[in-house]
Amino acid sequence: MAYLSEADYTLYITKENLDEILTQAAGSSGKTNDQVRQFAESYAMAYVSSMLKSKYNIAGEYAIDSSGSRDMLIVGVTIDLTLCVLHKTLNPRDIPELRQKACDEAKQWLIDVRNGDALISVPVNADPNNQVMTLIGSQTKFISKPYSDGSLVQNDSNFLPQNFFL
């Protein structure tokens, strides 16, 4: 089952309007309505993932199907971005002002979440191999796990060739 269902869209757009947009987009692309919707959803999910995956387990969130307990803020942002993609498919120069504004607000909200100015209920990444990036003034510093392999640094006199210091 998919992360978003058609019923999720009814909070943002009527079923009739969604069907009309999907039919128009499918007609111009040669794809089915479901294929067009899946493409637009995939694009929106990829955009959200690219903004949040360094900090949050967004892949785990998107693995939840539409009947599961999802973060409704992520659902809403994904729908806003999906609807914007669908309108761009029809005519990139004629996106309704409401949709463009919602898309811009969704992108700004994602930036706020990434920067820690807004919170979501998605678990934080617990991957120990992830490097943590911190900002110190205007300088970027990467912090990784401390070096713990002492086999490369030996206090053995046989470690260096005997004529090394000649």
Secondary structure, DSSP 8 states (H G I E B T S, - for coil): --SS-HHHHTTTS-HHHHHHHHHHHHHHHT--HHHHHHHHHHHHHHHHHHHHTTTB-HHHHHTS-TTS---HHHHHHHHHHHHHHHHHHH-TT---HHHHHHHHHHHHHHHHHHHTSS--SS-B---TTS-EEEEETTEEEEE------GGGS---TTSS-TTTT-
